[in-house]
Amino acid sequence: MTTTPRTWVVGEVVTAALLNQEIRDQFNSFFGAWSSYTPTWTAATTNPVLNNGVLVGRYMKIGRTIQYHINLIPGSTTTFGSGGYSFDLPATSANAGASYVGNSHLLAGGTRYAGQNVVSPNASTTSPFFPTNSTTTTLSQMAPTVPINPLASGHQLRITGVYEAAA
């Protein structure tokens, strides 16, 4: 798919191939499969090491709007680092003076944690935030001990959202 519309020239012969490329193929891309990417998982102090865990990302870009999903499942040899976590986005966000808020969901054994993630202006990463306990609405950046102490093998973190890309 191209992202720049064709500039037509006066007197140009419009062929079926050109129409297919410029109209049909562009239109079909809106309904295509999401693209995969591998986000990087970092922490503010010491980076985690995924080892035998699973970290996948998927996204759909239409124009400059990006929908994204990141899924992390730590493995038995994953180390969790220290400090607040961040995950790479598929593209840098626009510097539009707005922060975008998405959903974060942590499955930790039989406990479910609902949180948010934030994409700041001109950012290449997003960070999940969760309540620190069941009696507060204050959010803290996810870390090895937030929202559960400790984060462990087999837990699952899901991060989703929508933002405007810089390009």
Order of alpha helices (4+ residues) and beta strands (2+ residues): alpha-alpha-beta-beta-beta-beta-beta-beta-beta-beta-beta-beta
